[in-house]
Amino acid sequence: MTMTGLRLFGYKTNVKILAAKKVMVRLEEAEKLITTLRSKHHDFVNHLQVILGLIQLKMDNDAADYIKGLSKDLIQIEKLVSLKRPEVAALISSKLASLSYLQASLDINTTLAELSIPPEKLVSILGNLLDNAIYETSFYKDKWIKIRIDQEDEWFIFEITNPGTIAPEIRERIFEPGFTTKGQEGSGMGLFIVKNLMRECGGTISFDSRDDDIMTVFTVRLPKTPMEYGN
């Protein structure tokens, strides 16, 4: 086989491997989503039994309050299921399902149908940001995060908000490799990886640490325009 033939063979092999990776990621995330939805279905049966019990005990006001809280959960599930990127729905739902103590607010105003970034890269970006936000809630009595997914002109917006602020003296260092505020628990690579992935896909990442409101907002902007991605 000639050198040109070998290069062509190697290129085709890499393309096949990359395609297989993408399929595996989508299958794994779809499986996570199915598992989460099944657990929600099981929980829903329990919720119905509670509502029925409250009504039978003539505790109508309590039943009404319970239904209001349940309705919020169902609306959030509906928003996640509407996404055309199952890996995003699976990632968010699986993390929130394992953290029942966490108050999560979802504001989803797009289906992400035109988002072209490979699933494994998107999961890495959002997964690192979600993990950081969830970790920060451990220092506060009120444990909450807010997740906004939207689109503006030619950009998709992912915004993750959590309680707490970043000290001014370290704000310029948080994207450096190896820098962490988590002690031995952290590797200091999460935000560094995210920053590199954003450069690779033509996106941006920024943060706003608000001392007055005691909260930090990380914002990721990803382009709608399809790009050529490497491994």
C-alpha positions as CSV (number, residue, x, y, z in Angstrom):
1,M,0.0,0.0,0.0
2,T,1.4,3.5,-0.9
3,M,1.9,6.2,1.7
4,T,-1.1,8.1,0.2
5,G,-3.2,4.9,0.6
6,L,-2.0,4.4,4.2
7,R,-2.9,8.0,5.1
8,L,-6.3,7.6,3.5
9,F,-6.9,4.4,5.4
10,G,-5.8,6.0,8.6
11,Y,-8.1,9.0,8.0
12,K,-11.1,6.7,7.3
13,T,-10.3,4.7,10.5
14,N,-10.1,7.8,12.6
15,V,-13.5,9.0,11.2
16,K,-15.1,5.6,12.0
17,I,-13.6,5.7,15.6
18,L,-14.9,9.2,16.1
19,A,-18.4,8.3,14.8
20,A,-18.4,5.2,17.1
21,K,-17.5,7.4,20.1
22,K,-20.3,9.8,19.4
23,V,-22.8,6.9,19.1
24,M,-21.6,5.4,22.4
25,V,-21.9,8.8,24.2
26,R,-25.5,9.3,22.9
27,L,-26.5,5.7,23.8
28,E,-25.0,6.1,27.3
29,E,-26.8,9.4,27.9
30,A,-30.0,8.2,26.5
31,E,-29.8,5.2,28.9
32,K,-29.3,7.6,31.8
33,L,-32.3,9.6,30.8
34,I,-34.5,6.5,30.5
35,T,-33.4,5.4,34.0
36,T,-34.1,8.8,35.4
37,L,-37.6,8.9,33.8
38,R,-38.4,5.4,35.1
39,S,-37.5,6.5,38.7
40,K,-39.6,9.6,38.2
41,H,-42.5,7.4,37.1
42,H,-42.1,5.3,40.3
43,D,-42.0,8.5,42.4
44,F,-45.1,9.8,40.7
45,V,-47.1,6.8,41.8
46,N,-46.0,7.5,45.4
47,H,-47.0,11.2,45.0
48,L,-50.5,10.2,43.8
49,Q,-50.9,8.0,46.9
50,V,-49.9,10.9,49.1
51,I,-52.4,13.2,47.4
52,L,-55.2,10.6,47.7
53,G,-54.4,10.1,51.4
54,L,-54.5,13.9,52.1
55,I,-57.9,14.2,50.3
56,Q,-59.3,11.2,52.2
57,L,-58.2,12.9,55.5
58,K,-60.0,16.0,54.3
59,M,-56.7,18.0,54.3
60,D,-57.5,19.8,51.1
61,N,-55.1,22.7,51.6
62,D,-52.2,20.4,52.2
63,A,-53.2,18.4,49.1
64,A,-53.3,21.6,47.1
65,D,-49.8,22.7,48.3
66,Y,-48.4,19.2,47.5
67,I,-49.9,19.3,44.0
68,K,-48.3,22.7,43.4
69,G,-44.9,21.4,44.3
70,L,-45.3,18.3,42.2
71,S,-46.4,20.4,39.2
72,K,-43.2,22.3,39.3
73,D,-41.2,19.0,39.1
74,L,-43.3,17.8,36.2
75,I,-42.8,21.1,34.3
76,Q,-39.0,20.7,34.7
77,I,-39.1,17.2,33.4
78,E,-41.1,18.3,30.4
79,K,-38.6,21.0,29.6
80,L,-35.7,18.5,29.7
81,V,-37.5,16.0,27.5
82,S,-38.1,18.7,24.9
83,L,-34.4,19.1,24.3
84,K,-33.1,17.7,21.0
85,R,-29.7,16.9,22.7
86,P,-30.5,13.9,24.9
87,E,-27.0,14.0,26.5
88,V,-27.9,17.4,28.0
89,A,-31.2,16.2,29.4
90,A,-29.6,13.0,30.8
91,L,-26.7,14.9,32.4
92,I,-28.9,17.4,34.1
93,S,-31.6,15.0,35.2
94,S,-29.2,12.4,36.5
95,K,-27.2,14.9,38.6
96,L,-30.4,16.5,40.0
97,A,-32.0,13.1,40.7
98,S,-29.1,12.1,42.9
99,L,-29.2,15.3,44.9
100,S,-32.7,15.5,46.4
101,Y,-31.7,18.2,48.9
102,L,-30.8,20.6,46.1
103,Q,-33.3,23.2,45.0
104,A,-32.9,23.4,41.2
105,S,-34.5,26.0,38.9
106,L,-34.6,25.3,35.2
107,D,-35.2,28.0,32.6
108,I,-35.1,26.3,29.2
109,N,-36.2,28.4,26.1
110,T,-34.7,26.4,23.2
111,T,-34.5,22.8,22.0
112,L,-30.8,23.0,21.0
113,A,-31.8,21.5,17.7
114,E,-29.2,23.4,15.7
115,L,-26.3,22.9,18.2
116,S,-23.5,21.2,16.4
117,I,-20.8,20.5,19.1
118,P,-20.1,16.8,19.6
119,P,-21.9,15.3,22.6
120,E,-18.8,14.2,24.5
121,K,-17.4,17.7,24.4
122,L,-20.8,19.2,25.5
123,V,-21.0,16.8,28.4
124,S,-17.5,17.7,29.5
125,I,-18.3,21.4,29.4
126,L,-21.6,21.3,31.2
127,G,-20.6,18.4,33.6
128,N,-17.6,20.4,34.9
129,L,-19.6,23.5,35.4
130,L,-22.5,21.7,37.1
131,D,-20.1,19.8,39.4
132,N,-18.5,23.1,40.5
133,A,-21.8,24.8,41.1
134,I,-23.1,21.8,43.2
135,Y,-19.9,21.7,45.2
136,E,-20.2,25.4,46.1
137,T,-23.7,24.8,47.5
138,S,-22.2,22.6,50.3
139,F,-21.0,25.8,52.1
140,Y,-24.5,27.3,52.4
141,K,-27.6,26.5,54.3
142,D,-29.8,27.3,51.3
143,K,-28.6,24.8,48.6
144,W,-29.7,25.8,45.2
145,I,-28.6,26.2,41.6
146,K,-30.2,27.8,38.6
147,I,-29.7,26.5,35.0
148,R,-30.7,28.6,32.0
149,I,-30.5,27.3,28.4
150,D,-31.4,29.8,25.8
151,Q,-30.5,31.2,22.4
152,E,-29.6,34.7,21.2
153,D,-29.0,35.4,17.6
154,E,-26.3,32.9,16.4
155,W,-25.5,31.7,19.9
156,F,-26.7,29.1,22.3
157,I,-26.5,30.2,25.9
158,F,-25.8,28.0,29.0
159,E,-26.0,29.8,32.3
160,I,-25.3,28.2,35.6
161,T,-25.8,30.1,38.9
162,N,-24.9,29.0,42.4
163,P,-24.6,30.7,45.8
164,G,-21.3,32.1,46.9
165,T,-18.7,34.4,45.3
166,I,-15.1,34.0,44.0
167,A,-12.5,35.9,45.9
168,P,-11.2,38.9,43.9
169,E,-7.6,37.9,44.3
170,I,-8.1,34.5,42.6
171,R,-10.5,35.4,39.8
172,E,-7.8,35.8,37.2
173,R,-6.4,32.3,38.1
174,I,-9.5,30.0,38.0
175,F,-8.9,28.9,34.4
176,E,-5.2,28.0,35.1
177,P,-4.3,24.3,35.0
178,G,-3.9,22.8,38.5
179,F,-5.5,25.8,40.3
180,T,-8.2,24.7,42.8
181,T,-9.9,25.9,45.9
182,K,-11.0,22.4,46.8
183,G,-7.8,21.3,48.5
184,Q,-7.0,17.6,48.0
185,E,-10.5,17.0,46.6
186,G,-9.9,18.9,43.4
187,S,-7.5,18.4,40.5
188,G,-7.8,22.0,39.3
189,M,-8.3,20.8,35.7
190,G,-12.1,21.2,35.3
191,L,-12.3,24.9,34.3
192,F,-9.0,24.6,32.4
193,I,-10.6,21.8,30.3
194,V,-13.7,23.8,29.8
195,K,-11.7,26.8,28.6
196,N,-9.8,24.8,26.1
197,L,-12.9,23.2,24.7
198,M,-14.5,26.6,24.3
199,R,-11.5,27.7,22.2
200,E,-11.7,24.6,20.2
201,C,-15.4,25.0,19.3
202,G,-15.4,28.8,18.8
203,G,-17.3,29.5,22.0
204,T,-16.8,31.7,25.0
205,I,-17.0,31.2,28.8
206,S,-17.3,34.1,31.3
207,F,-18.3,34.5,34.9
208,D,-19.9,37.2,37.0
209,S,-19.3,36.9,40.8
210,R,-21.7,39.2,42.5
211,D,-20.6,40.2,46.0
212,D,-23.9,42.1,46.8
213,D,-26.1,39.1,45.8
214,I,-23.7,36.5,47.1
215,M,-23.9,34.5,43.9
216,T,-21.7,33.4,40.9
217,V,-22.9,33.0,37.3
218,F,-21.0,31.1,34.7
219,T,-22.1,31.7,31.1
220,V,-21.1,29.5,28.1
221,R,-21.9,30.7,24.6
222,L,-21.7,28.2,21.8
223,P,-22.1,29.0,18.1
224,K,-25.0,27.7,16.0
225,T,-22.7,27.7,12.9
226,P,-21.5,24.1,12.3
227,M,-17.8,23.6,12.8
228,E,-15.3,20.9,12.0
229,Y,-14.3,19.1,15.2
230,G,-11.3,16.9,15.8
231,N,-11.0,14.0,18.2
